[in-house]
Amino acid sequence: MEQRYDFLVIGTGIAGLFYSLKIAELNRDAKIAIVTKKSEQDTSTNKAQGGIAAVLSKTDSFDSHISDTLKTGQGLCDEDIVSKIVSDGPIVIEELMKYGVKFSSDGDTLSMGREGGHSHSRVVHAADFTGQEIERGLLEACRAIENIKIFRDHIVLDLITNKSGDTTACYGAFVFSEHERSFCSFFAPVTMLASGGLGQIYYHNTNPKIATGDGVAIAYRAGCSVANLEFIQFHPTTLYNPGRWPFLISEAVRGEGGRLLTVDGRYVMDKAHELKDLAPRDIVARAIDKELKESGEEYVLLDISHLKKEFILERFPTIYQECLNRGFDITTRDIPVVPAAHYSCGGVVATIAGETDIPGLFVAGEVAHTGMHGANRLASNSLLEAVVMAKRAAENSTHFYKNSDYEKSAIANETFFSSLKYPRNKILIAHDRRELSRVMSDFVGIVRSKDRLLLAQEKIQTILDAIEQYYLATPATYSIVELRNMATVAGLVIKSALLRMESRGLHYMEDFPKTDDKLQTNTILKKNRVM
């Protein structure tokens, strides 16, 4: 089956939804398709608690926000990109509010929190459920527009590309619906890839189950460059509650005065960094990791009980209720926490306007790499980058669309239909996603070594070889598609890590503990080529 649209958007997080709304404004008659592999709300955006960093106070400045970002990025941020994204912050906050997003405020003044690495209070939020509120506002706005159609339960298999001379262009995507047992070719002159992150390649992670690195994998297979995938940010504080789905304890808790303690009552961060509990996430995560390895304990404690109960209930209602549901009253006792994989600072190489190596393909959000985050992301800069990129990409891709001589591609890649036309017996999956994620957590986690990376590479390659063999030989399922993408991305993370024999930001090598100035450059991978 074929579908034809003017714009194809992959993903329903903040980047995909904001982009769709801007496209609808700029192209009144354009037909826009949004595909998402689960429900519209099943996104990393929806789980974001903290907020969006933006300079809105007279006591703050763009220079200060830029400086904080560059310092946290440890030499790998693109200063021009950082400057432009930070400068656009107030504009996009205003636009989000125009679309119906409601942020916490004190009268006419937006409330602003402070998080690790920030020198000022500049995090605009909606209590501690900012992502949920953004998702609600943007989804309602999209549903009100007749020309936007959302396809739930549709997973992208690969991009539709066509090579003419030396140029490969994107013409949409091959999509599969497990629920309907159907394949469809979505043709479009413009494709926006806003598919989110890759946290599910790790056993301990804060991401929704859909964050299996699909966007990085399909873009890489299509010929896009990917960069800096070795820089995986581990959130220092997820609720330690074995047997239950991980729950993130926002960095804003430490921003409001929360303190990290060992099980026997020592402050974890007092000697670890000059900013103590407000240190950047990589510092905090490594400090906790070190403490756990030395003490043999399975968690540390986060204490906010010294703050007034009324304040905690108003500022952190979601965290309070979730912890209470799991048996922890945070107004009276410490919260047991452990680090977990949270955010990828690397991704598909793109300009600030979302342009990639492939004409017709644009990216935005966590799947993209612009140079904003460098070797470590400053807290609450991710939603900022996503919405600024989406706004600029909408303008850029509108120009591309209006000047395109696009005609429907004649590509027919029968391999995606083989499991229906030539059904065969199912075979057992030798290495499932649990084993892959265990390998990544055990060998490619907060602290790494060359030997452990090489061992992980061997194990992941075995999984990748197996999945490539049975991917086309068995009836299609989400689990097979996702495992293929996870194995591809896990391999890229390891390959990137092996190319950086130094410690910088989120990438810490115990056998190369120092920063090497000669490696102050991006790690760029392209299919069949390392740059």
N, C-alpha and C positions, 0 to 999 in steps of 0.2 A: 504494500500500500504506500502511496505517496501523499505528502502534504506539502503545500507551497505557502510560504509566508514571506513577508518583506524583512522581518527581523526574527531570528531565533535566539531565545535566551535560555541558557542552561543553568538552573539554580534559582531558588526563591529566598535567599538570604537578603541582607541589606543591599548588596551590590546589584543583584539581579532585579530586585523589585524597584529600586530607585532608578536604575538604568531604564527599565521598561516605562516608568512614569515619565521620565524626561524624553524618551523616544516618542511617546504618545503626544507630548506637548509640541515637539519639533516637527512631527510628521503626522498631521491630523488624519490622513486616510490610510496610513500604513497598518498592515495586519501583523500583529505581534503574537508569537507563540512562546509561552514559558513552559519548559518541561522540568519536572522534578521527580526524582525516583521514588519518593514516598509521599507524605502529605506536605502541604505548603509550609506548615510550621515546623517541620522536622529539619531544622538548620542549626548551625553554630550560632548564628545571630540570635535566635530565639533563646539560647542558653546563656547569652552574655549577661553578666550581672553588673559589671563596673560602669561603663559609660563611654562617652566620646570626649577625647581631649580637645579643647578649643580655647583660644584666648578671647575671653569675654570680659575680663575684669580690668579696671583701670590701673590696678597695681601689678598686672601681669603684662607681658609683651611677647610679640612674635619672636624676637631675638632670644628670649629666655626659653621658650618652648623649643625652638630650633636647637639651641645649645644643649638642652636636656636630651633631645633625641640623638644628636650627634655623639654626645658623651656615652650614652647607653649603647649605641651602635658600634663602638670601638673600632673606628677607622674605616668601616665599610659602607657607611651611608653615602648616598649621592646628595651632596649638600644642596644642589639646585632643586632636586625633587623634594627634599625635606622642606625647603623654604616655600615652595609653591603649595604643597599640601597643607602646611601649617597656616599659611596666609588665607587659604580658602575655608578654613574651619568655621569662622563665624557665618559665612555665607550659607554653607550647607546645613548648619544647625537651624538657621532661619527657614530654609527650604523644607527640612524634615518637619518642622512645626507647621508649615503651610499645608503639608500633606496629612496632618492630623496627629502627629506624634506629640505626646504630652510629657514633658520633662518636669521633674520636681522643681518647685519654685518657692520663693518667699515673697509673696505678693507679685510684683512685676519683675522681680529679679530671679533669674535661674539659679538654683542651688548648684554649687560646684564643690566636688570632693577632691581630695588629694591622694595620689597613689605613689607607689615606689618609683623612684627616679625623677619625679617631678619636683621642681623647686617652688611651685605655686599650686594653689587649689584651682584646677582648671578642668576637672572632669564633670561634664554635664551628664546627668543621670535621671532615671525614673526610679527612685528608691533603689532597691537592689535587683530590679527586674527590667533593666533598660532594654535589653535585647528583645524581650517579650513584648514590650510596649512599641518598639520600633517595628517589629514584625506585624503587630496588630494594625498599626496606623498605615503602613505601606500596603499591606494586603487588602485592607478595606478600600484604599484609594485605587488599587489595580482592579479590584472586582467591580468598581463603579464605571470602568471604561469599557465600552462595548468592543473595541478593537483588540483588546488583550484577552487571549484565551490561555488558561492554565491547564496543562495536562499532568495530572497526578499519576503516580505509579508508573513512570516512564524513565528508564535508565538509558543513558547514551552508551553505545558500544564503541563507536569510533566516529571521527569526523569524515565528512564527505569531501574529498580533495580531488583536484584535477591538475595535472602538470602540463604546462604549455611552454615549451622551450626550457629556460632555466627557472621559471616561476611556477611555484605550486600555490594554488589559491583554494580557499575554503568555500564550500557551497552548501553547508548545513551539516547534518549529522544523521547517522543510522541509530535508530532508537528501538528499544525492546520493552514491551509491557508483559511482565510475568503474569500479572493478574488476567490479562486478556489472551495470553499466549500468542502475541502478534508482534510482527516486525513492521517498522515504518521508516521511510526515508523522508526526513524533514528537510526540504530544500529551501534555502534562503540566501540572498546575496550578502547578508551580514549575520554572523553568529557571535553572540556574547557568551563567553565561558565564565560563569560565576559560580562554580560548583563547590567552593569551600575548601576545607583542609584535608589532612591525611592522618589525623591522630589515631585512627583505628589500627594502624600498623604497629602500635604499641599496646601492650597488655594493660598497663595502667595509664588511662587517659581520661580527659575531661570532655571529649568530643561526643556528638551524637553518633549513633551507630552507622549513619549514612556517610560519615567522613572517612572514606576509604581511598582517598587520593585519586579519584577517577579523572578529574580535570588534568592534573599533571601527567598522568599516564597516557590519556588519549592525545593530548597536545604533543607530548614527546614522540609517540608513535607516528604522528602526522608530520614530524620534522621540525617542531619548535625547539628552540634552545631553552634549557632550564638552568637555574642558577641557585647556588648557596643552600642546597637542600641539606647540608650537614648541620645547619643551624636550626635545631628543633628546641623550641622553648618549653621547658617543664614548669608548669604552675606549681609554686612551692606548697600550696595549701589546698589539698582536696581532703574531704572528710574520710578518715580511716574508719571503715565500717565493713569488714570482710563479708562477702556474700551478697552485698547490695550494690546496685549500680552506682558508680562514682558520682559524688556531688561536690561541685567546686565551692570553696569558701573564698569569696571575692577578696582581691588585694585591698579593696576599699576598707575592709575590716582593720587591716594594719594601718591604713591611711588615717583612720579615725582613732587610732590609739591602741590597737591590738598588739600584744607582745607574744613572741615565740619563746617557749620554755621547754627544757628537757623534762623527762618524766620525773626526775628528782629535783626539779625546781630551779635549774640554772637558766639564765637568759642566753638563748642561742646566738643572737646577733650582736651582743655587746662588743665582742672583740673581732667580729668577722668583717665589719665595714664601718666607715665613719658615719653613714646614714642609719646604721643599726637596722631596725625593722622596716625602714623605708628604702633599703638598698634595692638595686635592680634585681629582677627575678632570678637571673642566672646565679648571682651571688648568694641569694637566699636559698635557692634550691640546692646548691653545692654545700652550703653550710649545714643544711638539714641532712643531706646525704652523708656527709662526713660524720655528723653526730650519730646517725643511726648505725653506721658501720663500726664506729668505735664503741658504742654502748651496747649494741646487740638488740636494742629495742626496735619495735616495728613502726613507731610513730613518735612525733613530738606533740607539744600542746600549744594551742593558740588561745590566749586569754583576753577576753574583752569584758569580763564580768565586773570589772571595776568601774565601767561606765554606767550611767543611769539607765535603768530598765526602760523608761519611756523613750529615751533616745534610741536605744537598740531596736525597739519595736517599730519605731517610725523609720529609721534609716535602713534596717535590714529585716524587713518583715518576711521575705521569702526564706532567707537563711535561717532565721529564728524558727519558722514553722517547720521547715524540712528537718532541721536538727532535732526539734522537739518530737517530730514523728518517728525519729530514729532513736529516741531516748536521751537526747542531750539538750538540757535547758541552758543556752549560752549566756543567759543573764545571771546564772549562779555558778557555772562550772566551766572548766577549760574544754576546748574542742580538740579531739585527737586528729591530727592531720599528717598527710604524707605528700610528697611531690608526685605529679603525673604529667605525661605529655599533653601539651595544651595548644601550641601554635607553631606553624612552620613559617620561618622568616624568608625561606626561599620559595621558588615557584617558577612559573612560566615567564621568561624574560619579556618585559613589556615596557612601553613608554608610559608616562603619566596619563596619557589618553587611551591606554589599553591596547595600543597597536602591538602586534606580535610579528614573528618572522614570516607569517603566512597572511597575505592580503585577504581581507574578508573575515578574519578571525580576530576578535578582541577579547581581552580578559580583564577581570576586576576582582578585588577582594583577596582572600587568603591564597587563592590559587595562583596569584600573580606575584612577580618579583619586579619591583620598580627601582629598588635601591633605597626605599624609605627606611627600612628597619635595620639594615646592615647586619652585624653579627649578633644583635640582640634587640628585640622590640621593646620600646618604651610603653609602659602600661597605657591602655585605652587609645593607642594610636592606630589600632587595626581597623576599627569601625570608621575612624576618620579617613584613613587611606581608602577604604572601600567605597565610601560615598563620594569622595572627591574624584576618584578614578571613574566611578560610574557616571558622574555628571560630565566630566570632560570626554569620556568615551562616547557618550550619547551625542555630543556635538560633533566629535570627530567622525564617528561612524555614519552620522546623518549626511555629512559631506561625502563620504565614501559611497553611500547608497545612492545619492542623487547624481553622482558622476560615474556610476558603474554601468558597464555594458553587459551586465549579468544576463545570462540565459540559463535555463535549467540544464544542469550537468547531465551528460549521457552516461555517467558512471553507473555501473551495475555490479556491485561486489557480491557475487553469489555466496561467498563464504559465510556471510552473516545469516543466510537462509538455509544452510546445509543441514542444520539439526532438525529442521522441519521437513525438508524434502527427502533427506536420507537418514531417517532416525536409526540409531544404533543402540545397543544395550548400554545402560549406564555403567560406568566404572567407578570404583572407589576413589575418593580424593585422598591421596597418600599423605599429604601435608595440609591440614586445614588452617584456617585463619588463626586459630588459637595458638598453634605451634609457631606460625610466623610471628605473631605478636609477642610471644614469649622470647623468641630469639632476639627480636629487636629490643625489648626491655632489658634482657639480661646482658647483651653484648654491645648495644648501640644506644645506651642510655645517657645519664647525666655525666658520668665519668667513663672515658673510653681508653682503649689501648690499641696499638697496631695489631697485635696478635689476636685480640678478641674481635676486631673488625674483620680480619681475614677469615676467621672461623665463621663469623656471621655471614660473610659473603658466600662462602661455600654452601652453607645451609640454605640460604635464600635462593641461590642459583638452582639448587636441586628442586625447590618448590616451583620456581619459575619455569624450568624445563618441563616439569610434569604438567603444569597447568596449560602451557602452550600446546602440548600434545593432545590433551582431552578437551580443550576449550571448543574446538570445532567438531569434535567427534561425539559429543553428548548433547542431549536436549538442553537448551539454554535455561539457565536459572540465574537469579540475582547473585546467589552465593558464588557461582563459578565466575561470573563477570567481575564481581568485586574482588575475589581472590586473585584473579589475573592482574587487576589494577594494583592491588596491594603489593603483590610480589614485584611488579615492575617498579613501583615507587620505592619500596624497601631497598631494592638493588641500587637505585639511583642515590638514595641517602647514604648508603655504605660506600659507594664509589666516590661520592663527593667527600666524605669524611676521610677516606684514604689518601685523597689528594691534598689534604691540609694537615701536614705534620707539624702542628703548633697548637697552642691553646689560645683561643680568642672568643670572647663572648660566650655563646651557648655551646661552643665546641671545645670541650676540655679533654686533653690527652694526657694521661698520667705519665707516659714516657716521653712526652714533649710538653712540659708544663709552662714553658715561656712563649711569649708572643714573638713571632719572627717578622720583622719589617718587610722582608722580601715576599712575604705571603699576604701583604695588604692589598689583596685583589679579589675579585669575585671568582668563585668556582663555577665555570660554565660547562655544561654537558649538552651535546647534541647527538642524535642517533648516529652511530658509527664514527663519532668524532668527539674528542675532548679538547676544549679550548682553554 
